[in-house]
Amino acid sequence: KIKTAEATKLQLDWGLAKATGKRVRYYLEYNALAFNDCEDNLYLFSHTDPAVCMGLIEQYKPDVMYRAEEWGVEFPHNNNQFWSPCLAQAVARCVIDMKLGDEFECPDELESV
């Protein structure tokens, strides 16, 4: 299991995909996660994609703060704040924590990245 507060890069992508109901696969050759749409087109999935990050903010409407060069994100009903220099990382951790808790299952090949 991966601690939500310590997840990075592909671990965050995986956790966020699971938290938002996306069925993703890890592609070693691209070192990325991707999902297929209903027409079987392949799309890369990343928590750092601005459309993903802003979509999550729009959908879940968390409180977003900025101070001392770090972004903070929290949902008022669960009292967990996540701070990061990267807004996308803080948003991803907050959504994962809300949906999956403070730890989540991650494939073995992503636990060491």
C-alpha positions in Angstrom: 0.0 0.0 0.0 1.0 3.6 -0.7 0.4 6.4 1.8 -1.6 9.1 0.1 0.5 11.9 1.6 3.7 10.3 0.3 2.6 9.2 -3.2 4.5 10.7 -6.1 4.3 10.8 -9.9 2.8 7.5 -11.3 1.6 6.5 -7.9 -0.5 9.6 -7.7 -1.7 9.0 -11.3 -2.8 5.5 -10.3 -4.5 6.5 -7.1 -6.3 9.4 -8.7 -7.5 7.1 -11.6 -8.9 4.6 -9.1 -10.5 7.4 -7.0 -12.2 8.8 -10.0 -13.3 5.5 -11.5 -10.9 5.4 -14.5 -9.7 2.0 -15.7 -6.1 2.7 -16.5 -3.1 0.4 -17.4 0.6 1.0 -16.9 2.6 1.1 -20.1 6.2 0.4 -19.3 7.4 1.6 -22.8 5.9 5.0 -22.1 6.4 5.0 -18.4 2.9 6.3 -18.2 -0.7 5.3 -17.4 -3.3 5.4 -20.1 -7.0 4.5 -20.5 -9.2 3.7 -23.5 -12.4 5.6 -24.3 -15.6 4.1 -25.6 -14.2 4.1 -29.1 -11.0 2.3 -28.0 -8.8 5.4 -28.4 -5.8 5.4 -26.0 -5.3 8.5 -23.8 -2.5 9.2 -21.4 -3.7 9.9 -17.9 -1.7 12.2 -15.5 -2.6 14.2 -12.4 -0.5 17.0 -13.8 -2.7 17.5 -16.9 -4.3 20.9 -16.4 -7.6 19.7 -17.6 -7.6 16.9 -15.0 -6.6 19.2 -12.2 -9.0 22.0 -13.0 -11.8 19.4 -13.7 -11.3 18.0 -10.2 -11.4 21.5 -8.7 -14.6 22.2 -10.6 -16.2 18.9 -9.7 -15.3 18.6 -6.0 -15.0 22.3 -5.1 -12.3 22.0 -2.5 -10.9 24.9 -0.5 -7.7 26.0 -2.3 -5.1 28.1 -0.5 -1.7 29.5 -1.5 1.0 30.7 0.9 4.8 30.7 1.0 5.1 29.2 -2.5 2.9 26.2 -1.7 -0.6 25.2 -2.6 -2.9 23.8 0.0 -6.1 21.9 -0.8 -8.7 20.6 1.6 -12.3 19.5 1.8 -14.1 21.1 4.7 -15.9 17.9 5.7 -12.7 15.7 6.2 -10.3 18.2 7.7 -7.2 16.8 5.8 -5.0 19.4 4.2 -2.5 18.6 1.6 0.3 21.1 0.7 2.6 21.0 -2.3 4.6 23.4 -4.5 2.4 21.9 -7.3 -1.4 22.6 -7.2 -2.1 19.4 -9.2 -0.3 17.2 -6.6 -2.2 18.8 -3.7 -5.5 18.3 -5.5 -4.7 14.7 -6.5 -3.8 13.8 -2.9 -6.9 15.5 -1.5 -9.2 13.6 -3.9 -7.5 10.3 -3.3 -7.7 10.8 0.5 -11.4 11.7 0.2 -12.3 8.6 -2.0 -9.7 6.0 -0.9 -8.4 7.1 2.4 -4.9 7.6 3.7 -3.5 4.6 1.9 -4.3 2.9 -1.4 -3.4 -0.2 -3.3 -0.9 0.3 -6.1 0.7 -2.2 -8.5 4.1 -3.5 -7.5 5.8 -2.0 -10.5 4.6 1.5 -9.4 5.6 1.2 -5.7 9.2 1.9 -6.4 8.9 4.8 -8.9 
